[in-house]
Amino acid sequence: MTSPATDKLVQAYNQMMERIRLALEEAGSKALPSIRHSVDKARETAVELEELTHDEAEKVAYYLKRDVQDAGQHLAETSHELGDWLRFDIDRIEDRLLELFSLVADRTAIEWLELQEELDKDPPYHSGEVTGPGTLYCSSCNESLHFHHTVRIPDCPKCGNGTFRRWPVETGKSG
């Protein structure tokens, strides 16, 4: 498997997240841009700078929207912290990635309804796709996979399935 440092889409995910953070930071409380607009702008910048092809940028933008929407929805619907959504100790995440993801997810708690137009309520995650930190559950055997940095999703180590959900099947999303 490719290491996170050498995977082009993993690097692009982190770079786009940084661009989103910068856009939100520049806007401040005066003119908060929508997360969707920030992701779209980060996607366009990656293509313009020839960091990614158009198709690659579309994939990474989808991965970012999916992950941020899911975290924002969790924060908006529950009184739980981001650590509960990640389903593991937040201290184990790379500091910079946690800062980026927390800022964007916090802003997204307000905007997650907009993104639902583009994504299912609990969109599936597939092996080979890129995701940020958190826990995914195998759709077949419910095995949990814990990610502490941006990675390409592997097949389930227990059953070999390639489809995952953010929430375990037996407990759903109730907080």
C-alpha positions in Angstrom: 0.0 0.0 0.0 1.2 3.5 -0.8 2.5 5.5 2.2 0.4 8.7 3.1 3.5 10.9 2.3 3.7 9.7 -1.3 0.0 9.3 -2.2 -1.0 12.2 -4.6 -4.7 12.2 -3.6 -3.9 12.0 0.2 -1.6 15.0 -0.2 -4.2 16.8 -2.3 -6.8 16.2 0.4 -4.6 17.8 3.0 -3.7 20.7 0.7 -7.4 21.4 -0.1 -8.2 21.3 3.6 -5.5 23.9 4.2 -7.0 26.1 1.4 -10.4 25.8 2.9 -9.0 26.8 6.3 -7.3 29.9 4.8 -10.5 30.9 3.1 -12.5 30.6 6.3 -9.8 32.5 8.2 -9.7 35.3 5.7 -13.4 35.7 5.8 -13.5 35.8 9.6 -16.9 36.5 11.2 -17.8 39.2 8.7 -18.4 37.1 5.6 -18.3 33.4 6.2 -18.1 31.7 2.8 -20.0 28.5 2.5 -18.0 25.3 2.9 -19.2 24.2 -0.5 -17.8 27.3 -2.1 -14.5 26.9 -0.2 -14.2 23.3 -1.3 -15.0 24.3 -4.9 -12.4 27.1 -4.9 -9.8 24.7 -3.4 -10.6 22.2 -6.1 -10.3 24.8 -8.9 -7.0 26.0 -7.5 -5.6 22.4 -7.4 -6.5 22.1 -11.1 -5.2 25.6 -12.1 -1.8 24.8 -10.4 -1.7 21.5 -12.2 -1.5 19.6 -8.8 -4.3 17.4 -9.9 -6.3 16.6 -13.1 -9.9 17.7 -13.2 -11.1 14.2 -12.4 -8.7 13.8 -9.5 -9.7 17.2 -8.1 -13.4 16.2 -8.3 -12.7 13.0 -6.3 -10.8 14.8 -3.6 -13.5 17.6 -3.4 -16.1 14.9 -3.0 -14.1 13.1 -0.2 -13.7 16.4 1.6 -17.3 17.4 1.3 -18.4 13.9 2.5 -16.1 13.9 5.6 -16.7 17.5 6.6 -20.5 17.1 6.1 -20.5 14.0 8.3 -18.5 15.7 11.1 -20.6 18.9 10.8 -23.8 16.9 11.0 -22.6 15.1 14.1 -21.7 18.4 15.8 -25.0 20.0 14.8 -27.2 17.1 15.8 -25.6 16.1 19.1 -23.9 17.7 22.1 -20.9 15.5 21.5 -17.4 16.7 20.7 -15.4 16.0 17.6 -13.6 13.3 19.4 -16.9 11.3 19.7 -17.3 11.6 15.9 -13.7 10.4 15.4 -14.4 7.5 17.8 -10.9 7.5 19.3 -8.6 9.6 21.4 -8.1 13.0 19.7 -4.5 13.2 21.1 -3.4 10.6 18.6 -4.2 12.8 15.5 -1.5 14.9 13.9 -1.8 18.4 15.5 -2.0 20.3 12.3 -4.6 18.0 10.7 -6.7 18.1 13.8 -6.6 21.9 13.8 -7.6 22.1 10.1 -10.4 19.5 10.5 -11.8 21.0 13.7 -12.0 24.5 12.3 -13.8 23.3 9.1 -16.0 20.8 10.9 -17.1 23.5 13.4 -18.1 25.9 10.7 -19.8 23.0 8.9 -22.1 22.3 11.8 -24.1 25.3 10.6 -23.9 24.4 6.9 -24.4 20.6 6.8 -27.9 20.9 5.5 -26.7 22.5 2.3 -24.3 19.6 1.6 -27.1 17.1 2.1 -28.3 18.1 -1.3 -25.2 16.5 -2.8 -24.6 13.6 -0.4 -26.7 10.9 1.3 -27.3 11.2 5.0 -24.7 8.5 5.7 -22.7 8.2 2.5 -20.8 5.0 1.8 -17.0 5.1 1.9 -15.2 2.8 -0.5 -11.7 1.2 -0.4 -9.3 3.2 -2.6 -11.0 6.5 -1.7 -9.4 9.1 0.5 -10.7 10.0 4.0 -9.6 12.1 6.9 -9.1 11.0 10.5 -11.9 9.0 12.1 -13.4 5.6 12.4 -15.1 3.6 9.6 -17.2 0.5 10.0 -17.3 -2.3 7.5 -20.7 -2.6 5.9 -20.4 -6.4 5.8 -18.9 -7.4 9.2 -18.9 -4.1 11.2 -15.2 -4.3 11.8 -13.9 -0.8 12.8 -11.0 0.8 11.1 -9.3 3.8 12.9 -7.5 6.4 10.9 -5.3 9.0 12.7 -4.3 10.9 9.5 -5.5 11.3 5.9 -5.4 7.9 4.2 -6.6 5.8 1.3 -9.2 3.5 2.6 -8.1 -0.2 2.5 -10.3 -3.2 2.2 -11.6 -4.6 5.4 -8.8 -6.6 7.1 -11.4 -9.0 8.6 -13.6 -9.9 5.6 -12.1 -8.1 2.6 -15.2 -6.0 1.9 -14.6 -2.6 0.3 -17.6 -0.6 1.5 -17.8 1.2 4.9 -20.0 3.6 6.9 -19.1 6.2 9.4 -21.5 4.6 11.9 -21.8 1.0 13.1 -24.8 -0.8 11.7 -26.2 -1.9 15.1 -26.1 1.5 16.8 -26.9 3.9 14.0 -26.2 7.6 14.5 -28.3 8.3 17.6 -26.4 10.4 20.1 
